[in-house]
Amino acid sequence: MKSYTKKELALRADVSPRTFARWLAQHREKLAELGVSAKDKIIPPKAVKYIADAYGIDVD
């Protein structure tokens, strides 16, 4: 697993960056525990795994 930008993950999920940001907002507390703030552009590997599992995004 590697780091991704929010835009890259949005493209992999086939949604707009705005929609993806709304998805992330629903998981704000958990993402904060994983070291991600709303203003971060790069998502660390642990958070990428959590997001990918939550939304069924293929990141392999």
All heavy atoms as TSV, in Angstrom:
chain	resi	resn	atom	element	x	y	z
A	1	MET	N	N	0.852	-1.178	0.000
A	1	MET	CA	C	0.000	0.000	0.000
A	1	MET	C	C	0.890	1.231	0.000
A	1	MET	O	O	1.899	1.277	0.677
A	1	MET	CB	C	-0.887	-0.040	1.235
A	1	MET	CG	C	-1.988	0.961	1.273
A	1	MET	SD	S	-3.393	0.710	0.181
A	1	MET	CE	C	-3.902	-0.941	0.565
A	2	LYS	N	N	0.481	2.249	-0.755
A	2	LYS	CA	C	1.242	3.491	-0.822
A	2	LYS	C	C	0.328	4.679	-0.563
A	2	LYS	O	O	-0.891	4.527	-0.494
A	2	LYS	CB	C	1.913	3.627	-2.185
A	2	LYS	CG	C	0.950	3.818	-3.331
A	2	LYS	CD	C	1.696	4.086	-4.623
A	2	LYS	CE	C	0.720	4.644	-5.660
A	2	LYS	NZ	N	1.378	5.275	-6.756
A	3	SER	N	N	0.926	5.834	-0.442
A	3	SER	CA	C	0.157	7.063	-0.266
A	3	SER	C	C	-0.466	7.471	-1.597
A	3	SER	O	O	0.093	7.208	-2.659
A	3	SER	CB	C	1.066	8.189	0.223
A	3	SER	OG	O	1.583	7.889	1.479
A	4	TYR	N	N	-1.620	8.102	-1.517
A	4	TYR	CA	C	-2.301	8.629	-2.691
A	4	TYR	C	C	-2.784	10.028	-2.384
A	4	TYR	O	O	-3.061	10.357	-1.227
A	4	TYR	CB	C	-3.532	7.784	-3.044
A	4	TYR	CG	C	-3.237	6.459	-3.687
A	4	TYR	CD1	C	-3.070	5.316	-2.921
A	4	TYR	CD2	C	-3.150	6.346	-5.066
A	4	TYR	CE1	C	-2.814	4.089	-3.511
A	4	TYR	CE2	C	-2.891	5.120	-5.666
A	4	TYR	CZ	C	-2.724	4.004	-4.887
A	4	TYR	OH	O	-2.473	2.792	-5.466
A	5	THR	N	N	-2.963	10.839	-3.431
A	5	THR	CA	C	-3.624	12.125	-3.234
A	5	THR	C	C	-5.123	11.874	-3.213
A	5	THR	O	O	-5.607	10.849	-3.693
A	5	THR	CB	C	-3.294	13.125	-4.364
A	5	THR	OG1	O	-3.824	12.633	-5.594
A	5	THR	CG2	C	-1.797	13.369	-4.482
A	6	LYS	N	N	-5.853	12.823	-2.681
A	6	LYS	CA	C	-7.311	12.700	-2.666
A	6	LYS	C	C	-7.849	12.618	-4.093
A	6	LYS	O	O	-8.776	11.864	-4.376
A	6	LYS	CB	C	-7.934	13.871	-1.925
A	6	LYS	CG	C	-7.704	13.822	-0.439
A	6	LYS	CD	C	-8.324	15.017	0.246
A	6	LYS	CE	C	-8.055	14.978	1.746
A	6	LYS	NZ	N	-8.585	16.166	2.422
A	7	LYS	N	N	-7.240	13.372	-4.991
A	7	LYS	CA	C	-7.693	13.372	-6.381
A	7	LYS	C	C	-7.482	12.002	-7.022
A	7	LYS	O	O	-8.353	11.503	-7.735
A	7	LYS	CB	C	-6.956	14.447	-7.172
A	7	LYS	CG	C	-7.476	14.625	-8.571
A	7	LYS	CD	C	-6.837	15.805	-9.261
A	7	LYS	CE	C	-7.428	16.003	-10.639
A	7	LYS	NZ	N	-6.888	17.184	-11.302
A	8	GLU	N	N	-6.335	11.374	-6.759
A	8	GLU	CA	C	-6.070	10.039	-7.305
A	8	GLU	C	C	-7.095	9.023	-6.797
A	8	GLU	O	O	-7.603	8.196	-7.568
A	8	GLU	CB	C	-4.662	9.566	-6.923
A	8	GLU	CG	C	-3.547	10.278	-7.638
A	8	GLU	CD	C	-2.179	9.911	-7.092
A	8	GLU	OE1	O	-2.050	9.628	-5.879
A	8	GLU	OE2	O	-1.227	9.906	-7.887
A	9	LEU	N	N	-7.387	9.086	-5.509
A	9	LEU	CA	C	-8.377	8.150	-4.945
A	9	LEU	C	C	-9.770	8.416	-5.509
A	9	LEU	O	O	-10.527	7.479	-5.774
A	9	LEU	CB	C	-8.386	8.234	-3.427
A	9	LEU	CG	C	-7.200	7.579	-2.729
A	9	LEU	CD1	C	-7.253	7.863	-1.234
A	9	LEU	CD2	C	-7.165	6.094	-2.986
A	10	ALA	N	N	-10.105	9.681	-5.714
A	10	ALA	CA	C	-11.402	10.008	-6.311
A	10	ALA	C	C	-11.503	9.428	-7.714
A	10	ALA	O	O	-12.538	8.861	-8.092
A	10	ALA	CB	C	-11.606	11.523	-6.337
A	11	LEU	N	N	-10.436	9.539	-8.489
A	11	LEU	CA	C	-10.430	8.975	-9.841
A	11	LEU	C	C	-10.579	7.458	-9.803
A	11	LEU	O	O	-11.306	6.875	-10.605
A	11	LEU	CB	C	-9.155	9.361	-10.578
A	11	LEU	CG	C	-9.029	10.822	-10.993
A	11	LEU	CD1	C	-7.628	11.121	-11.535
A	11	LEU	CD2	C	-10.079	11.178	-12.022
A	12	ARG	N	N	-9.893	6.806	-8.868
A	12	ARG	CA	C	-9.988	5.346	-8.740
A	12	ARG	C	C	-11.395	4.923	-8.317
A	12	ARG	O	O	-11.854	3.838	-8.664
A	12	ARG	CB	C	-8.958	4.826	-7.749
A	12	ARG	CG	C	-7.556	4.859	-8.306
A	12	ARG	CD	C	-6.568	4.298	-7.291
A	12	ARG	NE	N	-5.257	4.177	-7.864
A	12	ARG	CZ	C	-4.815	3.099	-8.521
A	12	ARG	NH1	N	-5.593	2.063	-8.681
A	12	ARG	NH2	N	-3.596	3.067	-9.003
A	13	ALA	N	N	-12.066	5.781	-7.557
A	13	ALA	CA	C	-13.428	5.483	-7.115
A	13	ALA	C	C	-14.468	5.904	-8.151
A	13	ALA	O	O	-15.658	5.643	-7.982
A	13	ALA	CB	C	-13.715	6.196	-5.793
A	14	ASP	N	N	-14.015	6.574	-9.212
A	14	ASP	CA	C	-14.885	7.047	-10.286
A	14	ASP	C	C	-15.939	8.037	-9.782
A	14	ASP	O	O	-17.109	7.964	-10.128
A	14	ASP	CB	C	-15.552	5.867	-11.001
A	14	ASP	CG	C	-16.075	6.251	-12.373
A	14	ASP	OD1	O	-15.501	7.178	-12.993
A	14	ASP	OD2	O	-17.066	5.649	-12.820
A	15	VAL	N	N	-15.479	8.950	-8.911
A	15	VAL	CA	C	-16.340	10.036	-8.424
A	15	VAL	C	C	-15.559	11.342	-8.531
A	15	VAL	O	O	-14.340	11.346	-8.670
A	15	VAL	CB	C	-16.796	9.822	-6.958
A	15	VAL	CG1	C	-17.652	8.584	-6.840
A	15	VAL	CG2	C	-15.619	9.761	-6.015
A	16	SER	N	N	-16.259	12.452	-8.439
A	16	SER	CA	C	-15.593	13.747	-8.487
A	16	SER	C	C	-14.834	13.991	-7.176
A	16	SER	O	O	-15.182	13.417	-6.134
A	16	SER	CB	C	-16.610	14.869	-8.689
A	16	SER	OG	O	-17.368	15.065	-7.510
A	17	PRO	N	N	-13.809	14.843	-7.219
A	17	PRO	CA	C	-13.098	15.167	-5.976
A	17	PRO	C	C	-14.026	15.741	-4.900
A	17	PRO	O	O	-13.840	15.487	-3.719
A	17	PRO	CB	C	-12.052	16.185	-6.424
A	17	PRO	CG	C	-11.780	15.817	-7.846
A	17	PRO	CD	C	-13.127	15.404	-8.394
A	18	ARG	N	N	-15.041	16.475	-5.314
A	18	ARG	CA	C	-15.984	17.042	-4.345
A	18	ARG	C	C	-16.788	15.936	-3.651
A	18	ARG	O	O	-16.973	15.957	-2.432
A	18	ARG	CB	C	-16.914	18.026	-5.039
A	18	ARG	CG	C	-17.852	18.692	-4.082
A	18	ARG	CD	C	-18.688	19.715	-4.779
A	18	ARG	NE	N	-19.630	20.270	-3.839
A	18	ARG	CZ	C	-20.015	21.520	-3.813
A	18	ARG	NH1	N	-19.556	22.362	-4.687
A	18	ARG	NH2	N	-20.875	21.928	-2.931
A	19	THR	N	N	-17.268	14.983	-4.427
A	19	THR	CA	C	-18.000	13.853	-3.848
A	19	THR	C	C	-17.093	13.069	-2.914
A	19	THR	O	O	-17.500	12.673	-1.815
A	19	THR	CB	C	-18.552	12.935	-4.952
A	19	THR	OG1	O	-19.488	13.683	-5.735
A	19	THR	CG2	C	-19.227	11.698	-4.379
A	20	PHE	N	N	-15.853	12.861	-3.333
A	20	PHE	CA	C	-14.905	12.126	-2.504
A	20	PHE	C	C	-14.669	12.856	-1.185
A	20	PHE	O	O	-14.603	12.233	-0.122
A	20	PHE	CB	C	-13.588	11.928	-3.260
A	20	PHE	CG	C	-12.644	10.998	-2.574
A	20	PHE	CD1	C	-12.891	9.645	-2.535
A	20	PHE	CD2	C	-11.507	11.482	-1.944
A	20	PHE	CE1	C	-12.023	8.779	-1.890
A	20	PHE	CE2	C	-10.640	10.626	-1.301
A	20	PHE	CZ	C	-10.895	9.273	-1.272
A	21	ALA	N	N	-14.572	14.178	-1.236
A	21	ALA	CA	C	-14.395	14.965	-0.012
A	21	ALA	C	C	-15.588	14.783	0.920
A	21	ALA	O	O	-15.425	14.713	2.142
A	21	ALA	CB	C	-14.201	16.438	-0.359
A	22	ARG	N	N	-16.775	14.672	0.356
A	22	ARG	CA	C	-17.972	14.433	1.172
A	22	ARG	C	C	-17.926	13.054	1.811
A	22	ARG	O	O	-18.343	12.884	2.957
A	22	ARG	CB	C	-19.228	14.587	0.328
A	22	ARG	CG	C	-19.496	16.022	-0.048
A	22	ARG	CD	C	-20.719	16.140	-0.907
A	22	ARG	NE	N	-20.944	17.531	-1.268
A	22	ARG	CZ	C	-21.626	17.916	-2.322
A	22	ARG	NH1	N	-22.172	17.020	-3.133
A	22	ARG	NH2	N	-21.782	19.184	-2.589
A	23	TRP	N	N	-17.430	12.076	1.061
A	23	TRP	CA	C	-17.264	10.741	1.629
A	23	TRP	C	C	-16.329	10.799	2.822
A	23	TRP	O	O	-16.597	10.221	3.866
A	23	TRP	CB	C	-16.682	9.791	0.596
A	23	TRP	CG	C	-17.603	9.351	-0.495
A	23	TRP	CD1	C	-18.896	9.754	-0.718
A	23	TRP	CD2	C	-17.295	8.414	-1.521
A	23	TRP	NE1	N	-19.408	9.132	-1.828
A	23	TRP	CE2	C	-18.438	8.297	-2.341
A	23	TRP	CE3	C	-16.169	7.672	-1.839
A	23	TRP	CZ2	C	-18.470	7.457	-3.450
A	23	TRP	CZ3	C	-16.212	6.840	-2.942
A	23	TRP	CH2	C	-17.350	6.731	-3.729
A	24	LEU	N	N	-15.197	11.494	2.650
A	24	LEU	CA	C	-14.216	11.581	3.726
A	24	LEU	C	C	-14.779	12.292	4.943
A	24	LEU	O	O	-14.457	11.943	6.079
A	24	LEU	CB	C	-12.951	12.287	3.247
A	24	LEU	CG	C	-12.150	11.581	2.154
A	24	LEU	CD1	C	-10.888	12.386	1.846
A	24	LEU	CD2	C	-11.791	10.161	2.538
A	25	ALA	N	N	-15.626	13.283	4.715
A	25	ALA	CA	C	-16.216	14.032	5.828
A	25	ALA	C	C	-17.040	13.120	6.732
A	25	ALA	O	O	-17.126	13.351	7.941
A	25	ALA	CB	C	-17.072	15.174	5.293
A	26	GLN	N	N	-17.604	12.068	6.168
A	26	GLN	CA	C	-18.398	11.132	6.958
A	26	GLN	C	C	-17.523	10.294	7.894
A	26	GLN	O	O	-18.025	9.685	8.829
A	26	GLN	CB	C	-19.180	10.191	6.039
A	26	GLN	CG	C	-20.209	10.905	5.198
A	26	GLN	CD	C	-20.871	9.967	4.197
A	26	GLN	OE1	O	-20.791	8.748	4.324
A	26	GLN	NE2	N	-21.516	10.542	3.206
A	27	HIS	N	N	-16.225	10.275	7.632
A	27	HIS	CA	C	-15.282	9.467	8.422
A	27	HIS	C	C	-14.223	10.338	9.100
A	27	HIS	O	O	-13.128	9.878	9.400
A	27	HIS	CB	C	-14.582	8.448	7.506
A	27	HIS	CG	C	-15.522	7.504	6.850
A	27	HIS	ND1	N	-15.946	6.338	7.450
A	27	HIS	CD2	C	-16.154	7.560	5.650
A	27	HIS	CE1	C	-16.772	5.712	6.634
A	27	HIS	NE2	N	-16.925	6.436	5.544
A	28	ARG	N	N	-14.544	11.594	9.336
A	28	ARG	CA	C	-13.581	12.568	9.850
A	28	ARG	C	C	-12.875	12.101	11.122
A	28	ARG	O	O	-11.656	12.214	11.241
A	28	ARG	CB	C	-14.285	13.898	10.089
A	28	ARG	CG	C	-13.328	15.031	10.415
A	28	ARG	CD	C	-14.024	16.355	10.448
A	28	ARG	NE	N	-14.700	16.554	9.166
A	28	ARG	CZ	C	-15.770	17.297	8.998
A	28	ARG	NH1	N	-16.301	17.920	10.013
A	28	ARG	NH2	N	-16.328	17.429	7.820
A	29	GLU	N	N	-13.627	11.570	12.083
A	29	GLU	CA	C	-13.023	11.166	13.364
A	29	GLU	C	C	-12.030	10.023	13.186
A	29	GLU	O	O	-10.926	10.060	13.717
A	29	GLU	CB	C	-14.100	10.785	14.364
A	29	GLU	CG	C	-14.895	11.977	14.858
A	29	GLU	CD	C	-15.951	11.575	15.863
A	29	GLU	OE1	O	-15.875	10.464	16.416
A	29	GLU	OE2	O	-16.851	12.395	16.097
A	30	LYS	N	N	-12.427	9.005	12.441
A	30	LYS	CA	C	-11.532	7.861	12.211
A	30	LYS	C	C	-10.299	8.299	11.428
A	30	LYS	O	O	-9.178	7.879	11.738
A	30	LYS	CB	C	-12.276	6.742	11.473
A	30	LYS	CG	C	-11.416	5.545	11.155
A	30	LYS	CD	C	-10.916	4.850	12.406
A	30	LYS	CE	C	-10.119	3.615	12.048
A	30	LYS	NZ	N	-9.492	2.987	13.183
A	31	LEU	N	N	-10.488	9.145	10.420
A	31	LEU	CA	C	-9.350	9.615	9.634
A	31	LEU	C	C	-8.403	10.469	10.480
A	31	LEU	O	O	-7.189	10.404	10.301
A	31	LEU	CB	C	-9.833	10.387	8.405
A	31	LEU	CG	C	-10.524	9.528	7.346
A	31	LEU	CD1	C	-11.125	10.404	6.255
A	31	LEU	CD2	C	-9.563	8.516	6.753
A	32	ALA	N	N	-8.954	11.225	11.417
A	32	ALA	CA	C	-8.106	12.012	12.320
A	32	ALA	C	C	-7.236	11.085	13.165
A	32	ALA	O	O	-6.055	11.374	13.399
A	32	ALA	CB	C	-8.955	12.912	13.201
A	33	GLU	N	N	-7.806	9.964	13.596
A	33	GLU	CA	C	-7.030	8.976	14.352
A	33	GLU	C	C	-5.894	8.401	13.501
A	33	GLU	O	O	-4.846	8.030	14.025
A	33	GLU	CB	C	-7.923	7.819	14.802
A	33	GLU	CG	C	-8.926	8.176	15.857
A	33	GLU	CD	C	-9.877	7.033	16.160
A	33	GLU	OE1	O	-9.563	5.875	15.810
A	33	GLU	OE2	O	-10.938	7.303	16.745
A	34	LEU	N	N	-6.123	8.343	12.187
A	34	LEU	CA	C	-5.118	7.816	11.267
A	34	LEU	C	C	-4.167	8.900	10.770
A	34	LEU	O	O	-3.326	8.647	9.913
A	34	LEU	CB	C	-5.806	7.142	10.071
A	34	LEU	CG	C	-6.625	5.896	10.409
A	34	LEU	CD1	C	-7.440	5.453	9.203
A	34	LEU	CD2	C	-5.730	4.779	10.902
A	35	GLY	N	N	-4.324	10.120	11.272
A	35	GLY	CA	C	-3.408	11.206	10.940
A	35	GLY	C	C	-3.773	12.026	9.721
A	35	GLY	O	O	-2.923	12.680	9.131
A	36	VAL	N	N	-5.046	12.015	9.346
A	36	VAL	CA	C	-5.487	12.762	8.167
A	36	VAL	C	C	-6.400	13.904	8.605
A	36	VAL	O	O	-7.374	13.680	9.316
A	36	VAL	CB	C	-6.264	11.850	7.184
A	36	VAL	CG1	C	-6.757	12.641	5.990
A	36	VAL	CG2	C	-5.404	10.690	6.752
A	37	SER	N	N	-6.078	15.115	8.174
A	37	SER	CA	C	-6.961	16.256	8.440
A	37	SER	C	C	-7.700	16.601	7.150
A	37	SER	O	O	-7.337	16.152	6.064
A	37	SER	CB	C	-6.168	17.463	8.937
A	37	SER	OG	O	-5.470	18.076	7.878
A	38	ALA	N	N	-8.724	17.399	7.255
A	38	ALA	CA	C	-9.540	17.761	6.099
A	38	ALA	C	C	-8.727	18.501	5.033
A	38	ALA	O	O	-9.046	18.430	3.854
A	38	ALA	CB	C	-10.719	18.616	6.545
A	39	LYS	N	N	-7.680	19.181	5.444
A	39	LYS	CA	C	-6.892	19.978	4.497
A	39	LYS	C	C	-5.740	19.218	3.847
A	39	LYS	O	O	-5.128	19.712	2.911
A	39	LYS	CB	C	-6.350	21.219	5.201
A	39	LYS	CG	C	-7.455	22.164	5.615
A	39	LYS	CD	C	-6.915	23.411	6.231
A	39	LYS	CE	C	-8.074	24.324	6.619
A	39	LYS	NZ	N	-7.603	25.583	7.164
A	40	ASP	N	N	-5.462	18.027	4.329
A	40	ASP	CA	C	-4.376	17.230	3.750
A	40	ASP	C	C	-4.710	16.840	2.316
A	40	ASP	O	O	-5.836	16.470	2.009
A	40	ASP	CB	C	-4.130	15.955	4.555
A	40	ASP	CG	C	-3.529	16.213	5.913
A	40	ASP	OD1	O	-3.028	17.329	6.137
A	40	ASP	OD2	O	-3.562	15.302	6.750
A	41	LYS	N	N	-3.714	16.930	1.442
A	41	LYS	CA	C	-3.916	16.520	0.054
A	41	LYS	C	C	-3.427	15.102	-0.183
A	41	LYS	O	O	-3.904	14.423	-1.077
A	41	LYS	CB	C	-3.199	17.479	-0.888
A	41	LYS	CG	C	-3.829	18.850	-0.877
A	41	LYS	CD	C	-3.227	19.747	-1.900
A	41	LYS	CE	C	-3.920	21.097	-1.805
A	41	LYS	NZ	N	-3.663	21.929	-2.935
A	42	ILE	N	N	-2.471	14.656	0.628
A	42	ILE	CA	C	-1.917	13.313	0.482
A	42	ILE	C	C	-2.406	12.447	1.633
A	42	ILE	O	O	-2.322	12.822	2.798
A	42	ILE	CB	C	-0.379	13.349	0.433
A	42	ILE	CG1	C	0.067	14.151	-0.786
A	42	ILE	CG2	C	0.196	11.946	0.403
A	42	ILE	CD1	C	1.554	14.335	-0.895
A	43	ILE	N	N	-2.925	11.275	1.275
A	43	ILE	CA	C	-3.461	10.339	2.259
A	43	ILE	C	C	-2.406	9.265	2.528
A	43	ILE	O	O	-1.947	8.611	1.593
A	43	ILE	CB	C	-4.743	9.658	1.729
A	43	ILE	CG1	C	-5.751	10.685	1.208
A	43	ILE	CG2	C	-5.353	8.765	2.788
A	43	ILE	CD1	C	-6.373	11.550	2.242
A	44	PRO	N	N	-2.005	9.076	3.793
A	44	PRO	CA	C	-1.000	8.054	4.110
A	44	PRO	C	C	-1.544	6.635	3.922
A	44	PRO	O	O	-2.763	6.416	3.916
A	44	PRO	CB	C	-0.649	8.326	5.574
A	44	PRO	CG	C	-1.814	9.059	6.123
A	44	PRO	CD	C	-2.434	9.807	4.981
A	45	PRO	N	N	-0.651	5.652	3.777
A	45	PRO	CA	C	-1.064	4.277	3.478
A	45	PRO	C	C	-2.118	3.676	4.407
A	45	PRO	O	O	-3.047	3.012	3.942
A	45	PRO	CB	C	0.248	3.492	3.558
A	45	PRO	CG	C	1.295	4.486	3.227
A	45	PRO	CD	C	0.802	5.785	3.804
A	46	LYS	N	N	-2.007	3.888	5.709
A	46	LYS	CA	C	-2.999	3.317	6.640
A	46	LYS	C	C	-4.391	3.857	6.354
A	46	LYS	O	O	-5.375	3.129	6.387
A	46	LYS	CB	C	-2.624	3.630	8.085
A	46	LYS	CG	C	-1.463	2.840	8.615
A	46	LYS	CD	C	-1.207	3.191	10.061
A	46	LYS	CE	C	0.028	2.502	10.591
A	46	LYS	NZ	N	0.311	2.875	11.973
A	47	ALA	N	N	-4.478	5.155	6.076
A	47	ALA	CA	C	-5.768	5.776	5.785
A	47	ALA	C	C	-6.278	5.344	4.411
A	47	ALA	O	O	-7.482	5.172	4.220
A	47	ALA	CB	C	-5.657	7.290	5.876
A	48	VAL	N	N	-5.369	5.156	3.449
A	48	VAL	CA	C	-5.769	4.674	2.124
A	48	VAL	C	C	-6.442	3.309	2.264
A	48	VAL	O	O	-7.488	3.056	1.674
A	48	VAL	CB	C	-4.560	4.589	1.167
A	48	VAL	CG1	C	-4.921	3.827	-0.098
A	48	VAL	CG2	C	-4.055	5.984	0.818
A	49	LYS	N	N	-5.851	2.436	3.065
A	49	LYS	CA	C	-6.429	1.101	3.268
A	49	LYS	C	C	-7.823	1.210	3.883
A	49	LYS	O	O	-8.764	0.548	3.439
A	49	LYS	CB	C	-5.527	0.254	4.157
A	49	LYS	CG	C	-6.092	-1.140	4.402
A	49	LYS	CD	C	-5.109	-2.045	5.063
A	49	LYS	CE	C	-5.634	-3.411	5.399
A	49	LYS	NZ	N	-6.818	-3.882	4.795
A	50	TYR	N	N	-7.969	2.049	4.889
A	50	TYR	CA	C	-9.271	2.233	5.538
A	50	TYR	C	C	-10.317	2.735	4.531
A	50	TYR	O	O	-11.426	2.201	4.454
A	50	TYR	CB	C	-9.133	3.221	6.704
A	50	TYR	CG	C	-10.454	3.599	7.314
A	50	TYR	CD1	C	-11.114	2.722	8.163
A	50	TYR	CD2	C	-11.054	4.817	7.021
A	50	TYR	CE1	C	-12.341	3.062	8.716
A	50	TYR	CE2	C	-12.278	5.159	7.563
A	50	TYR	CZ	C	-12.919	4.284	8.411
A	50	TYR	OH	O	-14.140	4.604	8.947
A	51	ILE	N	N	-9.964	3.751	3.754
A	51	ILE	CA	C	-10.891	4.330	2.774
A	51	ILE	C	C	-11.234	3.310	1.693
A	51	ILE	O	O	-12.397	3.162	1.310
A	51	ILE	CB	C	-10.284	5.602	2.152
A	51	ILE	CG1	C	-10.136	6.694	3.223
A	51	ILE	CG2	C	-11.136	6.109	0.994
A	51	ILE	CD1	C	-9.216	7.826	2.811
A	52	ALA	N	N	-10.207	2.623	1.193
A	52	ALA	CA	C	-10.428	1.630	0.136
A	52	ALA	C	C	-11.352	0.517	0.622
A	52	ALA	O	O	-12.236	0.076	-0.115
A	52	ALA	CB	C	-9.090	1.071	-0.324
A	53	ASP	N	N	-11.159	0.065	1.850
A	53	ASP	CA	C	-12.026	-0.968	2.407
A	53	ASP	C	C	-13.458	-0.451	2.601
A	53	ASP	O	O	-14.422	-1.162	2.339
A	53	ASP	CB	C	-11.474	-1.485	3.731
A	53	ASP	CG	C	-10.203	-2.303	3.570
A	53	ASP	OD1	O	-9.882	-2.709	2.432
A	53	ASP	OD2	O	-9.518	-2.522	4.596
A	54	ALA	N	N	-13.579	0.778	3.059
A	54	ALA	CA	C	-14.908	1.347	3.333
A	54	ALA	C	C	-15.731	1.544	2.055
A	54	ALA	O	O	-16.953	1.363	2.075
A	54	ALA	CB	C	-14.766	2.675	4.075
A	55	TYR	N	N	-15.064	1.889	0.949
A	55	TYR	CA	C	-15.785	2.215	-0.277
A	55	TYR	C	C	-15.515	1.259	-1.430
A	55	TYR	O	O	-15.954	1.503	-2.549
A	55	TYR	CB	C	-15.473	3.651	-0.699
A	55	TYR	CG	C	-16.094	4.652	0.256
A	55	TYR	CD1	C	-15.327	5.306	1.209
A	55	TYR	CD2	C	-17.459	4.904	0.226
A	55	TYR	CE1	C	-15.899	6.197	2.096
A	55	TYR	CE2	C	-18.039	5.791	1.113
A	55	TYR	CZ	C	-17.259	6.436	2.031
A	55	TYR	OH	O	-17.840	7.309	2.913
A	56	GLY	N	N	-14.787	0.199	-1.172
A	56	GLY	CA	C	-14.538	-0.788	-2.220
A	56	GLY	C	C	-13.714	-0.271	-3.378
A	56	GLY	O	O	-13.953	-0.613	-4.523
A	57	ILE	N	N	-12.723	0.567	-3.063
A	57	ILE	CA	C	-11.851	1.138	-4.087
A	57	ILE	C	C	-10.665	0.219	-4.302
A	57	ILE	O	O	-10.002	-0.176	-3.347
A	57	ILE	CB	C	-11.363	2.544	-3.673
A	57	ILE	CG1	C	-12.550	3.470	-3.414
A	57	ILE	CG2	C	-10.437	3.126	-4.735
A	57	ILE	CD1	C	-12.181	4.781	-2.752
A	58	ASP	N	N	-10.369	-0.098	-5.548
A	58	ASP	CA	C	-9.235	-0.962	-5.883
A	58	ASP	C	C	-7.963	-0.108	-5.942
A	58	ASP	O	O	-7.830	0.737	-6.822
A	58	ASP	CB	C	-9.461	-1.652	-7.219
A	58	ASP	CG	C	-8.337	-2.593	-7.582
A	58	ASP	OD1	O	-7.634	-3.066	-6.665
A	58	ASP	OD2	O	-8.162	-2.862	-8.783
A	59	VAL	N	N	-7.068	-0.311	-4.995
A	59	VAL	CA	C	-5.820	0.466	-4.968
A	59	VAL	C	C	-4.583	-0.415	-5.142
A	59	VAL	O	O	-3.478	0.059	-4.977
A	59	VAL	CB	C	-5.685	1.285	-3.658
A	59	VAL	CG1	C	-6.710	2.392	-3.617
A	59	VAL	CG2	C	-5.789	0.401	-2.441
A	60	ASP	N	N	-4.762	-1.672	-5.495
A	60	ASP	CA	C	-3.617	-2.558	-5.675
A	60	ASP	C	C	-3.019	-2.463	-7.048
A	60	ASP	O	O	-3.522	-2.197	-8.013
A	60	ASP	CB	C	-4.012	-4.009	-5.402
A	60	ASP	CG	C	-4.357	-4.195	-3.928
A	60	ASP	OD1	O	-3.730	-3.542	-3.089
A	60	ASP	OD2	O	-5.269	-4.986	-3.636
